[in-house]
Amino acid sequence: MQQLDGAYEQVRGAREHLDDLKPEIEAFRGAVRDSVALDRQPGTVVHKGRTKPAVIGRLTAPVNLPAPPRTSRLIGETVQNLRAALDYLIYELCCFDAKSIIDGTQFVIADSEEDFVSKCKRRFRGMSGEHIAMFQQLQPYAGCNWTGIIRDLSNPDKHRHLTAVHHPVGLTIQPGSTDAILAGKSVDMNAGLSIEITFSDGAPVIEQLEQLVSEVTKILRLFEGQFQ
């Protein structure tokens, strides 16, 4: 496994950044929750011409509250380590197949077969046709979504833009809370609030990154047996 020691070290780096990120995400979640205001008061509504008692509520939530810079930086570093692990894999495999040092290699991520073939000429030099075919199955156009996610998350970060983090606010009305408010009882207004820290496509940040770490690790293990 010596050829892939560097790649596995990059995955370990990603794991370290991800572990550091988790409390940051929880702190950000808390900051978002603290900025949410939920007001539910007894009132009336008119239904079919009749006035009925009801609870009138209003939820005020922040719009695009920015994530702390450290949070975004840790996301970027996690993803960059994973992409570096894949690049290390390609370099070692190209050199192994060619039986010589090959420079300028890179893990190719393409949205079409034409683009993949074009990039392979430069980035997979020296690699055997069998191995190229294996990497072709890891392309977004071939139905492999996670490689496209790594590209989409890493490219903006490379261009010095911090990774965007969204925070949808959900509200579940607790059973019995409406009757309690109408009866004048005290109710915990935030009991039904849920705060999810997500990427711009709605994928939860921690779960998405955990999946990417798992997928990259699987690929490294898959190719271990190729260095024989």
C-alpha positions as CSV (number, residue, x, y, z in Angstrom):
1,M,0.0,0.0,0.0
2,Q,3.1,2.2,0.0
3,Q,2.1,3.9,-3.3
4,L,-1.1,5.2,-1.7
5,D,0.3,6.3,1.7
6,G,0.2,9.9,0.5
7,A,-3.4,9.6,-0.7
8,Y,-4.5,8.1,2.6
9,E,-2.8,10.8,4.5
10,Q,-4.9,13.4,2.6
11,V,-8.0,11.5,3.6
12,R,-6.8,11.6,7.2
13,G,-6.4,15.3,6.8
14,A,-9.9,15.6,5.5
15,R,-11.2,13.7,8.5
16,E,-9.3,16.0,10.9
17,H,-10.8,19.1,9.3
18,L,-14.3,17.5,9.4
19,D,-14.0,16.7,13.1
20,D,-12.9,20.3,13.7
21,L,-15.9,21.5,11.6
22,K,-18.6,19.6,13.5
23,P,-18.6,21.9,16.7
24,E,-18.3,24.9,14.4
25,I,-21.5,23.9,12.6
26,E,-23.3,23.3,15.9
27,A,-22.2,26.8,17.1
28,F,-23.5,28.3,13.8
29,R,-26.7,26.4,14.2
30,G,-27.1,27.9,17.7
31,A,-26.4,31.4,16.3
32,V,-29.1,31.0,13.7
33,R,-31.6,29.6,16.3
34,D,-30.9,32.6,18.6
35,S,-31.7,35.0,15.7
36,V,-35.1,33.3,15.0
37,A,-38.1,34.9,16.6
38,L,-41.4,33.0,16.8
39,D,-44.5,34.8,18.0
40,R,-47.8,33.0,18.5
41,Q,-50.7,34.8,20.2
42,P,-54.4,34.1,20.7
43,G,-56.6,35.8,18.1
44,T,-59.5,35.2,15.8
45,V,-60.1,34.2,12.2
46,V,-63.1,34.4,10.0
47,H,-64.1,31.1,8.5
48,K,-67.2,30.7,6.3
49,G,-68.5,34.0,7.6
50,R,-68.1,33.0,11.3
51,T,-65.5,34.3,13.7
52,K,-63.5,31.6,15.5
53,P,-60.8,31.7,18.1
54,A,-57.3,30.8,16.6
55,V,-53.7,31.2,17.3
56,I,-52.0,33.9,15.1
57,G,-48.3,33.2,14.5
58,R,-45.4,34.9,12.8
59,L,-41.9,33.4,12.3
60,T,-39.1,35.8,11.7
61,A,-35.8,34.2,10.5
62,P,-32.5,35.6,9.2
63,V,-32.0,35.8,5.5
64,N,-28.5,34.6,4.4
65,L,-26.9,34.9,7.8
66,P,-23.2,34.5,6.8
67,A,-21.3,31.5,8.2
68,P,-18.2,32.3,10.3
69,P,-15.1,32.4,8.1
70,R,-13.6,29.4,10.0
71,T,-16.6,27.3,9.2
72,S,-16.3,27.9,5.5
73,R,-12.6,27.5,5.6
74,L,-12.8,24.1,7.2
75,I,-15.4,23.0,4.6
76,G,-13.0,24.1,1.9
77,E,-10.0,22.4,3.4
78,T,-11.9,19.1,3.9
79,V,-12.9,19.0,0.2
80,Q,-9.5,20.0,-1.0
81,N,-7.9,17.2,1.0
82,L,-10.3,14.7,-0.6
83,R,-9.6,16.0,-4.1
84,A,-5.8,15.9,-3.4
85,A,-6.2,12.2,-2.4
86,L,-7.7,11.5,-5.8
87,D,-5.0,13.4,-7.5
88,Y,-2.4,11.4,-5.6
89,L,-4.1,8.2,-6.7
90,I,-3.9,9.2,-10.4
91,Y,-0.3,10.2,-10.2
92,E,0.8,6.9,-8.6
93,L,-1.3,4.8,-11.0
94,C,0.0,6.6,-14.1
95,C,3.6,6.2,-12.9
96,F,3.0,2.5,-12.1
97,D,1.5,1.8,-15.5
98,A,4.1,3.7,-17.4
99,K,7.0,2.4,-15.3
100,S,8.3,6.0,-15.2
101,I,7.7,9.4,-13.6
102,I,4.7,11.1,-15.2
103,D,4.1,14.8,-14.5
104,G,0.9,16.9,-14.9
105,T,-1.5,14.1,-13.9
106,Q,-4.9,14.9,-12.3
107,F,-8.1,13.1,-11.3
108,V,-10.4,13.9,-14.2
109,I,-14.0,14.9,-13.5
110,A,-16.1,15.4,-16.7
111,D,-19.7,16.0,-17.6
112,S,-19.5,14.3,-21.0
113,E,-17.6,11.4,-22.6
114,E,-16.1,13.8,-25.1
115,D,-14.8,16.0,-22.3
116,F,-13.5,12.9,-20.4
117,V,-11.6,11.6,-23.4
118,S,-10.1,15.0,-24.1
119,K,-8.9,15.5,-20.5
120,C,-7.5,11.9,-20.3
121,K,-5.0,12.7,-23.0
122,R,-3.3,15.2,-20.8
123,R,-4.1,14.0,-17.3
124,F,-4.0,10.2,-17.6
125,R,-0.8,10.0,-19.6
126,G,0.8,6.5,-19.3
127,M,-2.3,5.0,-17.7
128,S,-3.5,1.6,-19.0
129,G,-6.8,1.4,-20.9
130,E,-8.2,-0.9,-18.3
131,H,-7.6,1.7,-15.5
132,I,-8.9,4.5,-17.7
133,A,-12.1,2.5,-18.1
134,M,-12.4,2.2,-14.4
135,F,-12.2,5.9,-13.8
136,Q,-14.7,6.5,-16.6
137,Q,-17.3,4.9,-14.4
138,L,-16.6,7.5,-11.7
139,Q,-17.7,10.4,-13.9
140,P,-20.9,12.5,-13.3
141,Y,-22.1,11.7,-16.9
142,A,-21.8,8.0,-16.0
143,G,-24.1,8.4,-13.0
144,C,-21.4,8.9,-10.3
145,N,-22.7,11.9,-8.4
146,W,-20.2,12.3,-5.6
147,T,-17.3,13.1,-7.9
148,G,-19.3,16.0,-9.4
149,I,-20.0,17.2,-5.8
150,I,-16.3,17.3,-5.0
151,R,-15.6,19.3,-8.1
152,D,-18.5,21.7,-7.5
153,L,-17.5,22.3,-3.9
154,S,-13.8,22.6,-4.5
155,N,-13.7,24.8,-7.5
156,P,-15.2,27.9,-6.0
157,D,-13.0,27.5,-2.9
158,K,-9.9,27.3,-5.2
159,H,-11.0,30.7,-6.6
160,R,-10.9,32.3,-3.2
161,H,-14.6,32.2,-2.6
162,L,-15.7,30.7,0.7
163,T,-18.1,27.8,0.4
164,A,-21.7,29.0,0.8
165,V,-23.7,27.5,3.7
166,H,-27.4,27.9,3.9
167,H,-29.6,27.4,7.0
168,P,-33.3,26.6,6.3
169,V,-35.6,27.1,9.3
170,G,-38.3,24.6,9.8
171,L,-41.2,24.7,12.3
172,T,-43.3,21.9,13.6
173,I,-46.4,22.8,15.7
174,Q,-46.2,20.8,18.9
175,P,-49.3,18.8,19.7
176,G,-51.5,20.6,22.1
177,S,-49.7,23.9,21.9
178,T,-52.5,25.7,20.1
179,D,-55.0,24.7,22.8
180,A,-52.6,25.7,25.5
181,I,-52.0,29.2,24.0
182,L,-55.8,29.7,23.6
183,A,-56.1,28.7,27.3
184,G,-53.5,31.3,28.3
185,K,-50.9,28.8,29.3
186,S,-47.1,29.3,28.8
187,V,-45.7,27.5,25.8
188,D,-42.1,27.1,24.7
189,M,-42.2,28.8,21.3
190,N,-38.9,27.3,20.1
191,A,-39.7,23.7,20.8
192,G,-40.8,23.0,17.3
193,L,-37.9,24.9,15.5
194,S,-35.4,23.0,13.5
195,I,-32.3,24.5,12.0
196,E,-30.5,22.7,9.2
197,I,-27.1,23.9,8.0
198,T,-26.9,22.9,4.3
199,F,-25.0,23.6,1.1
200,S,-26.8,25.7,-1.5
201,D,-28.3,22.5,-3.1
202,G,-30.0,21.6,0.3
203,A,-27.6,18.8,1.2
204,P,-26.7,18.8,5.0
205,V,-23.1,19.9,5.3
206,I,-21.8,17.3,7.8
207,E,-23.7,14.4,6.2
208,Q,-22.5,15.4,2.7
209,L,-18.9,15.6,3.7
210,E,-19.1,12.3,5.6
211,Q,-20.3,10.7,2.5
212,L,-17.5,12.2,0.4
213,V,-14.9,10.9,2.9
214,S,-16.4,7.5,2.7
215,E,-16.5,7.4,-1.1
216,V,-12.9,8.5,-1.6
217,T,-11.8,5.9,1.0
218,K,-13.7,3.2,-1.0
219,I,-11.9,4.2,-4.2
220,L,-8.5,4.1,-2.6
221,R,-9.2,0.6,-1.3
222,L,-10.5,-0.5,-4.6
223,F,-7.3,0.5,-6.4
224,E,-4.9,-0.9,-3.8
225,G,-4.9,-4.3,-5.6
226,Q,-4.0,-2.7,-8.9
227,F,-0.4,-2.0,-7.7
228,Q,0.9,-5.5,-8.3
